[in-house]
Amino acid sequence: MRCAASLIGLIALWLMTPTGYSVGVHAQDEERPRLSVKPTGDFEVTGAAEDASWQKTEWTVLRRRQADGHPYDTRFKMLHSPTGVYFLMEGTDRKLTASMNDDFLDLWNEDVFEVFLWTDERYPMYFEYEISPLNHELPIMVPNFGGQFLGWRPWHYERDRLTRKATITMGGPKTPNASIQGWRAEFFIPYTLLKPLQNVPPAPGMRWRANFYRMDYDEGKRTQWEWARVGESFHQYEKFGELLFVDR
């Protein structure tokens, strides 16, 4: 009888759980971070964050994942325009631990900022963007089925599908292993690059799921930062935060 009662309880719990989500994910929905993304006209990306549009929105701070990690600060801003989304990410640092000299490399193995955009919760597919201090990038589309994922490079990555990006370092040169005080990345992702994701471009009132990360490798030790709390993998998209696109 006790076994039967337990089985009935498990079945009831399963019926109350939304399809495609675990009980743990559903319980943490109320805790996910939310950010209102304000509009802007299109502007030039220089790395210096000179455009007045950036004054429209506040900084959002990333949380360090390792308590004993490097004591650096990391923060970001985001805006949306009629043609794409703009990002500004910056962090304090002591050493530029980056040497990769081309795009589409495994940039996550060195200092890097990362943005993940999950535009439609009906489908387990999202866009991942990584940028290094040396201004190299990794833009990929990621289908993720039950934790099985592999990024796919964009096809015909040219003309109106290209990102616009620029990085600068503070307090030191932008060269591998240089002593610095921090670095910044300013970049633009056009909606044309996000095809075939749905809910693109976003209309006012629309919501996307997203996460923002940083990796740093000073002194041979890895430290990570995140916006929405995830587990061991940055690819736990069910735990991403929420972006709300507003019209003013």
VENSULGI-V645632 format. One line per field, one symbol per residue. phi: phi as a letter, one per 30 degrees, with the letter a starting at -180 (. if undefined). psi: psi as a letter, one per 40 degrees, with the letter a starting at -180 (. if undefined). A space follows every 50 residues. Layout:
BEGIN
phi->???
psi->???
END
This chain:
BEGIN
phi->.dddddddddddddddceeibdeddddcedcddbbdcddaddbdcbjchd ddedddbddccdcddcdcdddccbabbbbbbdclccbbbaadacbdcabd cadicddddbeacbbcbcdbddbdbbccbbbcedicbbcbcbdbciicba dcddchdahdcddbaabbccildcbeiddbclbbbcabcddddddcedib dddejdbccabbbbbbbehiccbbbbcddbddcdcdddcddbccdcca
psi->dddddddddddddddehiheiidddddedeehiihhhiiiiiihheeefd hedeeeiiihhihhdhdeahfiihiiiiiiieeaiiihhiiiidhggheh fiifigdeeahiiihhhgeheehfhihhhihidefiighihhhhhfehih ihiiifgibeeiihiiiiiheiigiheihieiiihhihhidddehfiifh ihiheihiiiihiihififehhiiiichhibdheegdeeiahhhhie.
END
